[in-house]
Amino acid sequence: MIDFISILKEHLPKFQKVLELGSNKGDDLKLLDEYYEVIASEDEKVKTRYLKDTFIDIRVILVDKIELDLQKKFDCIFSNEKLDKYSLAEIELSFENQKKLLNKDGIIFHIFDSSNIDREEVLKTIKENYILLKNKEIDNKFYILARKKS
């Protein structure tokens, strides 16, 4: 298992704004909320309703993981195996759109399942808009941590 909180804490100070893409049942959301000002998101209304009812103190928004049509800015965008089901072209578009939502020096942190997507291909897609800070494969999962290029 990837200890994403420990990795994030090395690169993102406490209380920064984090958007979690695809919060699901909120397992990662609980951990993120202990250190950061986190906003949960889902791409279906029924899922956002569950999150709003379960996490009454956390803002929950409805957003498409690729289009990311938002006006708000964040210090970090995080996902845990939520972009795996998309094509590389869609992931690349998502990364481009994420860059628009990041504050200066903002970072992205995404965890992928190695059996669903090729790590090297994902790494190629981020080089255009980001500076890769860290990436590692652990137990058939890999993560990328990258900073927005100025």
C-alpha positions in Angstrom: 0.0 0.0 0.0 1.2 3.5 -0.9 1.4 5.8 2.2 0.3 8.8 0.2 -0.1 11.1 3.3 3.6 10.7 4.3 4.7 11.4 0.7 2.3 14.4 0.4 3.4 15.9 3.7 7.0 16.1 2.3 5.8 18.3 -0.5 2.7 20.0 0.7 2.4 22.0 3.9 -0.5 21.4 6.3 -3.8 23.2 5.6 -3.3 23.6 1.9 -6.2 23.2 -0.5 -6.5 19.7 -2.0 -9.1 18.5 -4.5 -9.7 14.7 -4.4 -10.9 13.4 -7.7 -13.3 10.5 -7.2 -13.7 10.4 -3.4 -15.8 7.2 -3.6 -16.8 6.1 0.0 -14.3 8.6 1.5 -11.6 6.4 2.8 -8.8 8.6 1.5 -10.9 11.7 2.2 -10.7 11.0 5.9 -6.9 10.8 5.8 -6.6 13.9 3.7 -8.9 15.9 5.9 -6.7 15.4 8.9 -3.9 17.5 7.3 -5.4 19.6 4.5 -8.4 21.6 3.5 -9.9 19.0 1.2 -12.7 19.2 -1.3 -14.3 15.9 -2.3 -15.5 15.2 -5.8 -17.5 12.7 -7.8 -18.9 12.6 -11.3 -22.4 11.4 -10.4 -25.0 13.2 -8.3 -25.9 10.1 -6.3 -22.3 9.7 -5.2 -22.0 13.3 -4.2 -25.2 13.0 -2.1 -23.6 10.1 -0.2 -20.5 12.1 0.5 -22.4 15.2 1.6 -24.5 13.1 4.0 -21.5 11.2 5.4 -18.9 14.1 5.6 -21.0 17.1 6.6 -18.0 19.3 7.3 -16.3 18.6 3.9 -17.2 20.4 0.7 -18.4 18.0 -2.0 -18.6 19.0 -5.7 -19.8 17.3 -8.9 -17.1 17.4 -11.5 -15.9 15.4 -14.5 -12.4 14.0 -13.9 -11.3 14.8 -17.4 -13.0 18.1 -18.2 -12.6 19.6 -14.7 -14.8 22.6 -15.5 -14.2 24.5 -12.3 -13.2 28.1 -11.3 -11.6 27.3 -8.0 -7.8 27.0 -7.5 -6.0 24.3 -5.5 -2.6 23.6 -4.1 -2.9 19.9 -4.9 -5.0 17.5 -7.0 -5.1 14.0 -5.7 -6.6 10.7 -7.0 -6.2 7.1 -6.0 -6.8 4.7 -8.9 -9.5 7.0 -10.4 -7.9 7.8 -13.7 -7.0 4.2 -14.6 -10.2 3.5 -16.6 -9.5 6.3 -19.0 -7.4 6.3 -22.2 -4.0 7.9 -22.3 -5.4 10.8 -24.4 -8.1 11.4 -21.8 -5.5 11.2 -18.9 -3.3 13.7 -20.8 -6.3 16.1 -21.2 -7.1 15.7 -17.5 -3.5 16.6 -16.6 -3.7 19.7 -18.9 -7.0 20.7 -17.3 -5.6 20.0 -13.8 -2.8 22.5 -14.4 -5.3 25.2 -15.0 -6.8 24.6 -11.5 -3.5 24.6 -9.7 -2.1 27.6 -7.8 1.5 28.6 -8.5 3.8 25.7 -7.5 0.7 23.5 -7.2 1.2 19.7 -7.4 -0.6 16.6 -8.6 -0.4 13.3 -6.9 -2.1 10.3 -8.6 -2.0 6.6 -7.8 -2.5 4.1 -10.7 -3.0 0.4 -10.9 -0.1 -1.0 -13.0 -2.3 -3.8 -14.4 -4.7 -1.2 -15.9 -2.2 1.4 -17.3 1.4 1.6 -18.4 3.6 3.6 -16.0 6.0 4.9 -18.7 3.1 6.1 -20.9 1.6 8.0 -18.0 5.0 9.6 -17.2 5.3 10.7 -20.8 2.0 12.5 -20.6 3.0 14.7 -17.7 6.3 16.0 -19.0 4.6 18.8 -21.1 3.0 20.6 -18.1 4.8 19.3 -15.0 8.1 18.8 -13.4 8.2 15.2 -12.1 9.2 15.2 -8.4 8.7 11.6 -7.5 7.3 8.3 -8.9 7.5 4.8 -7.7 6.0 1.4 -8.1 4.8 -0.6 -5.1 2.8 -3.8 -5.1 1.4 -3.4 -8.7 0.5 0.2 -8.1 2.5 3.3 -9.0 2.3 7.0 -8.1 3.3 10.2 -9.7 4.0 13.4 -7.8 4.6 16.4 -10.0 4.8 20.2 -9.7 3.1 22.5 -12.2 5.6 24.2 -14.6 5.5 28.0 -14.2 
